Amino acid sequence: MPATYSPATPIRWIDAPQDLSYASQPMARRILSVLALLAAFAVQASAQVSVDLRFQKTSFLAGEPIPVTVSLTNLSGADLTFAGSVRKPWIDFIVNSTRGVPLSPLGKPAFGAVKIPAGKTVAKSVDLTELYAFSEIGNFSVYSIVRLPNQTTGGYQSKRHLFTITTAKPYWSQVVGVPGKTGRSNEFRLVQFTAGRKNQLYAQVADAKTGRILRTHHLGEVLMLKKPTVAVDSSLNMHILYLITPTFWGHARISPDGSFIGRDLYKPGATDPGLARLEDGTIKAVGGVPYDPKAEAEAREKNRKASDRPDFIYE
């Protein structure tokens, strides 16, 4: 059961002396009764809401979104509504560096109200990079605190979780200008990063002068059996063609300001897919067969329904 966060000093039980006089016994009993009631209330309060915070992974490249999911379970026996304001939010995320120094939030975000029926669980996802500026690499910890509208102090606290922000040497890089911003240039970077036992591919955009990472996009798993191909088109967009599985390729595009344009999937055709530059300077994936997972799923469902028909039904 998650512990209840409270800045107050915990109750410390003290054994009553054995030689209390008759006159002092009623007062001692009253004090013990009050302490017992406070302890019972604390146990009851901590059991009202269960707060769980989870990561899908705990290692991130600098500039990459850091999503966390907070699950709230209502154990009070009645419907609960969590609501607050920018001044007093109903949920807080406390982030500390490994040195124990709290990070300063970027601002005071307003979280929308959440109503949780009795016995139900509601999950919300939050990107920590929208709340805090992670300007350094290293190890960090985070936990969340939620409060009911009538709770001005204390609250319900999740467990503390550790995560890491790191850097990696680029597999490929190229400096380009930023359209519409005279004198401004950014650097495209393609980064291979091993998380666990699987190779992951990332596209980064950094300020070419300061080196500050502006955006990091996780492109997914990559098989390095065939090296990724990278090209920059006439609009200064970065194109990345990479092998996802032995039978699937991805073609991702990133704009010079760091925006993710999109990704298409391909299967091998007569040859493996490749990047080609057309006469107008655009980049196109050629040699493969475009793959639409939605269309293929619909086709499989259609074939399955047709095969489910009895043999004696004809059209």
One Martini backbone bead per residue (centre of mass of N, CA, C, O) as a GRO file, in nm:
protein
  315
    1MET     BB    1   0.092   0.038   0.027
    2PRO     BB    2   0.095   0.351  -0.017
    3ALA     BB    3   0.216   0.617   0.116
    4THR     BB    4   0.157   0.899   0.312
    5TYR     BB    5   0.201   1.223   0.252
    6SER     BB    6   0.372   1.423   0.513
    7PRO     BB    7   0.508   1.699   0.693
    8ALA     BB    8   0.453   1.572   0.940
    9THR     BB    9   0.511   1.436   1.233
   10PRO     BB   10   0.531   1.143   1.339
   11ILE     BB   11   0.397   0.920   1.538
   12ARG     BB   12   0.510   0.862   1.882
   13TRP     BB   13   0.527   0.609   2.089
   14ILE     BB   14   0.457   0.610   2.453
   15ASP     BB   15   0.509   0.474   2.740
   16ALA     BB   16   0.334   0.443   3.019
   17PRO     BB   17   0.349   0.485   3.329
   18GLN     BB   18   0.293   0.282   3.624
   19ASP     BB   19   0.270   0.544   3.851
   20LEU     BB   20  -0.001   0.661   3.822
   21SER     BB   21  -0.221   0.857   3.928
   22TYR     BB   22  -0.552   0.897   3.968
   23ALA     BB   23  -0.563   1.192   3.849
   24SER     BB   24  -0.392   1.120   3.576
   25GLN     BB   25  -0.548   0.894   3.419
   26PRO     BB   26  -0.762   1.043   3.247
   27MET     BB   27  -0.557   1.206   3.078
   28ALA     BB   28  -0.402   0.965   2.962
   29ARG     BB   29  -0.644   0.835   2.824
   30ARG     BB   30  -0.708   1.078   2.640
   31ILE     BB   31  -0.441   1.084   2.489
   32LEU     BB   32  -0.452   0.792   2.383
   33SER     BB   33  -0.718   0.829   2.231
   34VAL     BB   34  -0.623   1.046   2.034
   35LEU     BB   35  -0.392   0.883   1.911
   36ALA     BB   36  -0.569   0.651   1.810
   37LEU     BB   37  -0.745   0.820   1.620
   38LEU     BB   38  -0.517   0.929   1.444
   39ALA     BB   39  -0.417   0.652   1.349
   40ALA     BB   40  -0.683   0.556   1.223
   41PHE     BB   41  -0.703   0.789   1.020
   42ALA     BB   42  -0.439   0.734   0.870
   43VAL     BB   43  -0.514   0.451   0.771
   44GLN     BB   44  -0.771   0.535   0.620
   45ALA     BB   45  -0.644   0.747   0.428
   46SER     BB   46  -0.429   0.556   0.292
   47ALA     BB   47  -0.675   0.364   0.176
   48GLN     BB   48  -0.830   0.544  -0.041
   49VAL     BB   49  -0.557   0.582  -0.222
   50SER     BB   50  -0.391   0.454  -0.508
   51VAL     BB   51  -0.048   0.509  -0.619
   52ASP     BB   52   0.085   0.467  -0.957
   53LEU     BB   53   0.415   0.461  -1.104
   54ARG     BB   54   0.524   0.440  -1.456
   55PHE     BB   55   0.749   0.288  -1.685
   56GLN     BB   56   0.858   0.164  -1.993
   57LYS     BB   57   1.131   0.311  -1.929
   58THR     BB   58   1.471   0.421  -1.782
   59SER     BB   59   1.612   0.508  -2.062
   60PHE     BB   60   1.736   0.825  -2.195
   61LEU     BB   61   1.764   1.057  -2.428
   62ALA     BB   62   1.847   1.354  -2.494
   63GLY     BB   63   1.527   1.508  -2.570
   64GLU     BB   64   1.345   1.295  -2.481
   65PRO     BB   65   1.069   1.178  -2.397
   66ILE     BB   66   0.910   1.137  -2.051
   67PRO     BB   67   0.696   0.901  -1.988
   68VAL     BB   68   0.425   0.877  -1.750
   69THR     BB   69   0.219   0.663  -1.540
   70VAL     BB   70  -0.081   0.732  -1.357
   71SER     BB   71  -0.246   0.540  -1.105
   72LEU     BB   72  -0.585   0.552  -0.977
   73THR     BB   73  -0.730   0.413  -0.679
   74ASN     BB   74  -1.052   0.366  -0.547
   75LEU     BB   75  -1.095   0.290  -0.176
   76SER     BB   76  -1.348   0.453  -0.028
   77GLY     BB   77  -1.661   0.376  -0.144
   78ALA     BB   78  -1.654   0.644  -0.320
   79ASP     BB   79  -1.672   0.896  -0.510
   80LEU     BB   80  -1.401   1.075  -0.678
   81THR     BB   81  -1.261   1.415  -0.702
   82PHE     BB   82  -1.006   1.560  -0.896
   83ALA     BB   83  -0.916   1.902  -0.819
   84GLY     BB   84  -0.781   2.218  -0.947
   85SER     BB   85  -0.507   2.445  -0.997
   86VAL     BB   86  -0.240   2.629  -1.070
   87ARG     BB   87  -0.189   2.694  -0.769
   88LYS     BB   88  -0.352   2.403  -0.686
   89PRO     BB   89  -0.271   2.114  -0.760
   90TRP     BB   90  -0.363   1.764  -0.750
   91ILE     BB   91  -0.077   1.721  -0.894
   92ASP     BB   92   0.259   1.601  -0.834
   93PHE     BB   93   0.608   1.623  -0.946
   94ILE     BB   94   0.904   1.484  -0.805
   95VAL     BB   95   1.232   1.597  -0.896
   96ASN     BB   96   1.558   1.443  -0.868
   97SER     BB   97   1.872   1.425  -0.833
   98THR     BB   98   2.138   1.238  -0.728
   99ARG     BB   99   2.207   1.485  -0.522
  100GLY     BB  100   1.905   1.582  -0.420
  101VAL     BB  101   1.815   1.797  -0.629
  102PRO     BB  102   1.566   1.988  -0.708
  103LEU     BB  103   1.367   2.056  -0.966
  104SER     BB  104   1.258   2.311  -1.158
  105PRO     BB  105   0.984   2.416  -1.282
  106LEU     BB  106   0.858   2.568  -1.569
  107GLY     BB  107   0.573   2.573  -1.415
  108LYS     BB  108   0.200   2.587  -1.380
  109PRO     BB  109   0.019   2.337  -1.434
  110ALA     BB  110  -0.302   2.232  -1.554
  111PHE     BB  111  -0.512   1.985  -1.433
  112GLY     BB  112  -0.759   1.803  -1.496
  113ALA     BB  113  -1.031   1.667  -1.398
  114VAL     BB  114  -1.100   1.366  -1.189
  115LYS     BB  115  -1.319   1.085  -1.198
  116ILE     BB  116  -1.365   0.817  -0.949
  117PRO     BB  117  -1.501   0.545  -0.902
  118ALA     BB  118  -1.572   0.307  -0.704
  119GLY     BB  119  -1.307   0.075  -0.750
  120LYS     BB  120  -1.152   0.240  -0.958
  121THR     BB  121  -0.930   0.305  -1.245
  122VAL     BB  122  -0.704   0.574  -1.336
  123ALA     BB  123  -0.511   0.678  -1.623
  124LYS     BB  124  -0.217   0.892  -1.662
  125SER     BB  125  -0.022   1.081  -1.893
  126VAL     BB  126   0.319   1.218  -1.867
  127ASP     BB  127   0.554   1.464  -1.967
  128LEU     BB  128   0.835   1.568  -1.804
  129THR     BB  129   0.947   1.777  -2.024
  130GLU     BB  130   0.691   1.974  -1.968
  131LEU     BB  131   0.787   2.035  -1.653
  132TYR     BB  132   1.102   1.988  -1.714
  133ALA     BB  133   1.449   2.086  -1.738
  134PHE     BB  134   1.682   1.868  -1.889
  135SER     BB  135   2.012   1.989  -1.898
  136GLU     BB  136   2.114   1.714  -1.784
  137ILE     BB  137   2.293   1.442  -1.725
  138GLY     BB  138   2.171   1.139  -1.560
  139ASN     BB  139   2.029   1.081  -1.251
  140PHE     BB  140   1.686   1.015  -1.144
  141SER     BB  141   1.391   1.110  -0.954
  142VAL     BB  142   1.038   1.002  -0.902
  143TYR     BB  143   0.726   1.138  -0.774
  144SER     BB  144   0.384   1.130  -0.668
  145ILE     BB  145   0.114   1.367  -0.578
  146VAL     BB  146  -0.215   1.345  -0.440
  147ARG     BB  147  -0.522   1.549  -0.408
  148LEU     BB  148  -0.780   1.653  -0.255
  149PRO     BB  149  -0.973   1.933  -0.228
  150ASN     BB  150  -0.946   1.911   0.111
  151GLN     BB  151  -0.627   1.905   0.060
  152THR     BB  152  -0.364   2.118   0.167
  153THR     BB  153  -0.211   1.872   0.279
  154GLY     BB  154  -0.046   1.631   0.170
  155GLY     BB  155  -0.128   1.294   0.061
  156TYR     BB  156  -0.071   1.075  -0.219
  157GLN     BB  157   0.198   0.845  -0.264
  158SER     BB  158   0.431   0.726  -0.454
  159LYS     BB  159   0.677   0.569  -0.568
  160ARG     BB  160   1.009   0.569  -0.622
  161HIS     BB  161   1.185   0.650  -0.929
  162LEU     BB  162   1.431   0.558  -1.163
  163PHE     BB  163   1.633   0.752  -1.402
  164THR     BB  164   1.796   0.804  -1.730
  165ILE     BB  165   2.021   1.043  -1.883
  166THR     BB  166   2.172   1.033  -2.208
  167THR     BB  167   2.435   0.969  -2.440
  168ALA     BB  168   2.540   0.947  -2.794
  169LYS     BB  169   2.702   0.860  -3.066
  170PRO     BB  170   2.682   0.943  -3.377
  171TYR     BB  171   2.625   0.784  -3.686
  172TRP     BB  172   2.509   1.066  -3.799
  173SER     BB  173   2.578   1.399  -3.955
  174GLN     BB  174   2.416   1.734  -4.019
  175VAL     BB  175   2.433   2.060  -4.132
  176VAL     BB  176   2.161   2.303  -4.131
  177GLY     BB  177   1.939   2.513  -4.221
  178VAL     BB  178   1.672   2.742  -4.126
  179PRO     BB  179   1.390   2.812  -4.245
  180GLY     BB  180   1.327   3.162  -4.185
  181LYS     BB  181   1.630   3.168  -4.026
  182THR     BB  182   1.866   3.375  -4.013
  183GLY     BB  183   2.168   3.221  -3.908
  184ARG     BB  184   2.038   2.945  -3.866
  185SER     BB  185   2.149   2.624  -3.724
  186ASN     BB  186   2.130   2.270  -3.758
  187GLU     BB  187   2.166   1.929  -3.627
  188PHE     BB  188   2.176   1.626  -3.755
  189ARG     BB  189   2.099   1.306  -3.588
  190LEU     BB  190   2.210   0.966  -3.575
  191VAL     BB  191   2.116   0.721  -3.324
  192GLN     BB  192   2.261   0.450  -3.159
  193PHE     BB  193   2.082   0.257  -2.902
  194THR     BB  194   2.121   0.045  -2.624
  195ALA     BB  195   1.836  -0.133  -2.489
  196GLY     BB  196   1.961  -0.378  -2.360
  197ARG     BB  197   1.939  -0.608  -2.645
  198LYS     BB  198   1.838  -0.364  -2.823
  199ASN     BB  199   1.833  -0.175  -3.099
  200GLN     BB  200   1.815   0.180  -3.122
  201LEU     BB  201   1.656   0.454  -3.297
  202TYR     BB  202   1.760   0.803  -3.344
  203ALA     BB  203   1.643   1.140  -3.384
  204GLN     BB  204   1.827   1.447  -3.400
  205VAL     BB  205   1.812   1.798  -3.286
  206ALA     BB  206   2.059   2.059  -3.296
  207ASP     BB  207   2.238   2.319  -3.204
  208ALA     BB  208   2.515   2.411  -3.383
  209LYS     BB  209   2.645   2.615  -3.168
  210THR     BB  210   2.567   2.479  -2.870
  211GLY     BB  211   2.442   2.166  -2.875
  212ARG     BB  212   2.154   2.180  -2.814
  213ILE     BB  213   1.890   1.979  -2.762
  214LEU     BB  214   1.571   1.987  -2.911
  215ARG     BB  215   1.522   1.690  -3.043
  216THR     BB  216   1.385   1.350  -2.985
  217HIS     BB  217   1.343   1.051  -3.184
  218HIS     BB  218   1.184   0.746  -3.170
  219LEU     BB  219   1.208   0.485  -3.420
  220GLY     BB  220   1.312   0.220  -3.296
  221GLU     BB  221   1.396  -0.062  -3.405
  222VAL     BB  222   1.720  -0.206  -3.521
  223LEU     BB  223   1.891  -0.354  -3.793
  224MET     BB  224   2.252  -0.384  -3.858
  225LEU     BB  225   2.282  -0.561  -4.118
  226LYS     BB  226   2.173  -0.285  -4.236
  227LYS     BB  227   2.247   0.018  -4.294
  228PRO     BB  228   2.149   0.315  -4.261
  229THR     BB  229   1.986   0.565  -4.458
  230VAL     BB  230   2.087   0.908  -4.540
  231ALA     BB  231   1.903   1.218  -4.625
  232VAL     BB  232   1.882   1.546  -4.789
  233ASP     BB  233   1.666   1.762  -4.902
  234SER     BB  234   1.562   2.064  -5.054
  235SER     BB  235   1.403   2.123  -4.760
  236LEU     BB  236   1.585   2.004  -4.521
  237ASN     BB  237   1.510   1.707  -4.488
  238MET     BB  238   1.520   1.413  -4.311
  239HIS     BB  239   1.614   1.081  -4.424
  240ILE     BB  240   1.521   0.745  -4.305
  241LEU     BB  241   1.652   0.418  -4.376
  242TYR     BB  242   1.539   0.115  -4.207
  243LEU     BB  243   1.576  -0.189  -4.034
  244ILE     BB  244   1.346  -0.365  -3.839
  245THR     BB  245   1.312  -0.628  -4.001
  246PRO     BB  246   1.361  -0.873  -4.231
  247THR     BB  247   1.057  -0.750  -4.366
  248PHE     BB  248   1.111  -0.442  -4.257
  249TRP     BB  249   1.077  -0.093  -4.335
  250GLY     BB  250   1.181   0.245  -4.265
  251HIS     BB  251   1.048   0.591  -4.339
  252ALA     BB  252   1.181   0.878  -4.209
  253ARG     BB  253   1.088   1.226  -4.114
  254ILE     BB  254   1.275   1.540  -4.062
  255SER     BB  255   1.283   1.853  -3.969
  256PRO     BB  256   1.496   2.127  -3.907
  257ASP     BB  257   1.319   2.192  -3.627
  258GLY     BB  258   1.228   1.875  -3.525
  259SER     BB  259   0.996   1.767  -3.671
  260PHE     BB  260   0.767   1.511  -3.721
  261ILE     BB  261   0.643   1.396  -4.023
  262GLY     BB  262   0.705   1.071  -4.068
  263ARG     BB  263   0.609   0.715  -4.142
  264ASP     BB  264   0.702   0.444  -4.351
  265LEU     BB  265   0.627   0.121  -4.482
  266TYR     BB  266   0.827  -0.168  -4.599
  267LYS     BB  267   0.868  -0.412  -4.842
  268PRO     BB  268   1.015  -0.623  -5.019
  269GLY     BB  269   1.080  -0.665  -5.347
  270ALA     BB  270   1.285  -0.708  -5.593
  271THR     BB  271   1.406  -0.514  -5.384
  272ASP     BB  272   1.534  -0.329  -5.170
  273PRO     BB  273   1.501  -0.056  -5.020
  274GLY     BB  274   1.552   0.296  -5.120
  275LEU     BB  275   1.716   0.602  -5.179
  276ALA     BB  276   1.599   0.874  -5.393
  277ARG     BB  277   1.693   1.136  -5.613
  278LEU     BB  278   1.536   1.378  -5.762
  279GLU     BB  279   1.538   1.644  -5.976
  280ASP     BB  280   1.391   1.836  -5.744
  281GLY     BB  281   1.525   1.709  -5.458
  282THR     BB  282   1.372   1.481  -5.378
  283ILE     BB  283   1.280   1.209  -5.161
  284LYS     BB  284   1.264   0.849  -5.233
  285ALA     BB  285   1.124   0.543  -5.199
  286VAL     BB  286   1.268   0.247  -5.343
  287GLY     BB  287   1.211  -0.109  -5.423
  288GLY     BB  288   0.943  -0.130  -5.267
  289VAL     BB  289   0.657  -0.218  -5.063
  290PRO     BB  290   0.400  -0.083  -4.948
  291TYR     BB  291   0.282  -0.064  -4.601
  292ASP     BB  292  -0.052  -0.134  -4.463
  293PRO     BB  293  -0.172  -0.242  -4.171
  294LYS     BB  294  -0.475  -0.176  -4.197
  295ALA     BB  295  -0.530  -0.307  -4.475
  296GLU     BB  296  -0.425  -0.590  -4.397
  297ALA     BB  297  -0.625  -0.642  -4.167
  298GLU     BB  298  -0.880  -0.616  -4.341
  299ALA     BB  299  -0.807  -0.847  -4.537
  300ARG     BB  300  -0.793  -1.073  -4.326
  301GLU     BB  301  -1.084  -1.040  -4.225
  302LYS     BB  302  -1.220  -1.094  -4.495
  303ASN     BB  303  -1.101  -1.380  -4.540
  304ARG     BB  304  -1.207  -1.505  -4.279
  305LYS     BB  305  -1.510  -1.466  -4.334
  306ALA     BB  306  -1.514  -1.630  -4.598
  307SER     BB  307  -1.403  -1.903  -4.464
  308ASP     BB  308  -1.658  -1.932  -4.258
  309ARG     BB  309  -1.823  -2.033  -4.470
  310PRO     BB  310  -2.010  -2.251  -4.599
  311ASP     BB  311  -1.970  -2.465  -4.872
  312PHE     BB  312  -2.288  -2.429  -4.976
  313ILE     BB  313  -2.211  -2.128  -5.029
  314TYR     BB  314  -2.295  -1.917  -5.301
  315GLU     BB  315  -2.235  -1.641  -5.557
   0.00000   0.00000   0.00000
